[in-house]
Amino acid sequence: MSDEYRVRWFREGDLPSFIEGLNVDLWDEYSEEVFSWKFEEGPFGLGFTPIAVVEHVPSRRPVAFNSFLPLEVRAGGEVFLAVQGCDGFVDRGHRRRGLFQRTLRFFSEEMPGRGPEALIGFNLVEAAGAARKAGSELAFDLDKCLLKGDALRGLASQAVELEPISLVELYGLYESWARESGLLHFNRTPGYLAWRVEGHPVRKGLPYRVLRSGKTEGYVVVDLVEEGGGLTMTLNDYNPGLLEGALPMVVSALLGEHRGVTAVELNTRRGSRLESAAEGCGFEVLPWYKVIMMALENTRQEGGAVYRGGLEISDMGLWHLTNSDIY
């Protein structure tokens, strides 16, 4: 097998194969615009396109891809660079040959000295096993919560107010909790928010201030996408603690702002208070992602966990994660 395949970094000529394969196996909306947004316009670049490519040597064709998006992780005043495993696939004619594991090993060997301290991946169940075989640790599970049909009309009456806000206001609301919080999360700098909320070529974010009795409770960012003959609203971002006690009221208020929505979705950590709140107001809970982590530099793996200094960064209870964090 070693003579048949080699692993290398992405080249410009690989782009058509990358887009075609993703639209067969993973997406239905991937395009050059999405690629440019993600890998050329992102706020935390590495100076090259961090996509590992497996080339079939006899045919000189790229047959597997695994991409890694640089992002900052923050807890209070501490910030470090990580990468998130995202878009990837193995051509159907070359599967079950360990190619995905080889991209991860190539990546881990190439990363020292380039800045990222850890790899974090949100893997569909079928890909998590391959990541484990390549040396990653299984951190925790994320589920998809989906509300549709009659359940949309059975929510508590609206008891919160929504106020559209600018990115400057959104950043201020984010900083109001992030600077004091010890929760690990992906850092939302002003440049990141401009890129993530307004820059996406397909999914435009709509940020709102959430108020109750005139008092600011936090923020929520949503997007709306037509799919499957309906209109899906995704709760993309929100501050910690907002939805655990107010999910039905916030969703009810959002539905009042956006008529014609046929489904509402968000991701939750398995077993979390937010997931319990979602189940309590009629959301269907579906197993969705296995979150994996791998130590790269200034981090270590020990006893099935990943540490940065004395902090166990693979501890699910230390993270605030929302849909907008998953690429």
Secondary structure, DSSP 8 states (H G I E B T S, - for coil): -TTTEEEEE--GGGHHHHHHHHHHHT-SS--HHHHHHHHTS-SS--SS--EEEEEETTTTEEEEEEEEEEEEEEETTEEEEEEEEEEEEE-GGG-SSSHHHHHHHHHHHH-TTSS--EEEEEEEHHHHHHHHHTT-EEEEEEEEEEEEGGGGGSS----SEEEE--HHHHHHHHHHHHTT---BEE---HHHHIIIII--SS---EEEEEEETTEEEEEEEEEEEEETTEEEEEEEEE-TTTTTTTHHHHHHHHHHHSTT--EEEEEEETT-HHHHHHHHTT-EEEEEEEEEEEE-SS-EEETTEEEETTEETT-GGGB---GGG--
